[in-house]
């Protein structure tokens, strides 16, 4: 019930630290952008890296070498995709979504809410979670490319230069 055999436990004790150190090395080489989660594609790669690490550590059918190759390949593919999306606008549009303004100057954009499948209740919740008691206090609520809601209060809207692409 607690373990099948001592060999399995020893395998985990040996493979887990080695795979972990390898993943750290791969992430250091490929850079911070690999785990930045700036969009949904980045999030998927982060989950895939975690899933691969868990499989390498826990599955007897996956060798450390196979797992190391898989981790390195996922990070390399993410690096190539991120580089290409910066340099090839068509690929950038395919890989990343555009941010969506859900509320502007205290008024919800009902069409944008409907298109993004977000209820007015969820919009109000995001405003409350940001610490504001009224929609009229908010200049923008933006559904970002990574799926998070940014709430920008009127008092902090400044020149609007952060929202120039919206």
Phi, psi and omega in degrees: 000319183272332175196155180277313178200165182292331180299318179298318178294318178296322178300314179297319180297330180271313187288320184302309179296321180295316180293322180296313179297320178298315180298318178300317179298316179298317181292325177294321181289317184279344173096171184298329184299333182303324182248017187293334182053049178281342178210178183297324179299317178298318179299317180298317179296319179299316178296318180298320177297316179296318179295319179295317178300315180297320179295317179299317183289320190258343185260123177292340184276355178244118180285162177300319180297317178296317179295318178298318177297316180298315179297315179297319180294317178299315180294320178295317178298321177296319179298315180295316180296319179294316179298313182295323181291335176285325187260344182235106186297326179296320178291321178302316180294327180286326186271324184245143176275163175271145174294152181235130176278121181260338179212135177225128179052045175080357182248121178296142174266098186298324178294318179293319177300314179297315181296326181265002179058045178241132181277159175298327177299316178294323177298312179298322178299318180295323178293315178297318180298331177279356175097020182244136183268351181215143179298330182294346179274357187248129177279316183214144162236123185239129170276109186282170182294341179266005177091357179272153178262124175261129179247119181246112181289154179304321182293343182245009184293333178055220181282349182085007184296335177287341182248020184296333182267011182265000000 
